[in-house]
Amino acid sequence: MVKQAIEDLYICGLPYLQDLHLRAEWDGKAGKGYFTTQSHHSGGAKGWVYGGLIASMIDCHSIATAIASTCQAEGREPSAQPKIQYVTRRLDVNFRFPTPVETELSLLAEVKEIKGTDVVISCSLFADDKVCAQAEVIAGRIW
């Protein structure tokens, strides 16, 4: 499952996330994602990505990473039925620096711990190699 496209594992259904054209993969150790924001992703402070979008992308990418790591641990193909499903139990985002629009952003999500049906993920969002946000996500397995 090396360099498995995360899009094959989990797609966030929110229409406003789909226009980001998130490119993401699982390399066997971490979920890596890339997307470019546009000027309309700015909130009240023009030129900067609004925090809700950052939190949504971290959440979506972290859930996909939990699914990818579980598929790998269980020796399952992503297409196997029934599909593995997780929901967000906790999302704790620390916004470190303003995130510029019209810039390629990258995400790095790593599994830190597995506790029963919960997976603890650490996820960072970068712009130009600068950490703009860091998060801890707890993904709870529902199947």
Buried (B, 14 or more C-beta within 10 A) or exposed (E): BEEBEBBBBBEBEEEEBEEBEBBBBBEEEBBBBBBBBEEEBBEEEEEBBBBEBBBBBBBBBBBBBBBBBBBBEEEBEBEEEEEBBBEBBEBEBEBEEEBBBEBEBBBBBBBEEBEEEBBBBBBBBBBEEEEBBBBBBBBBBEE
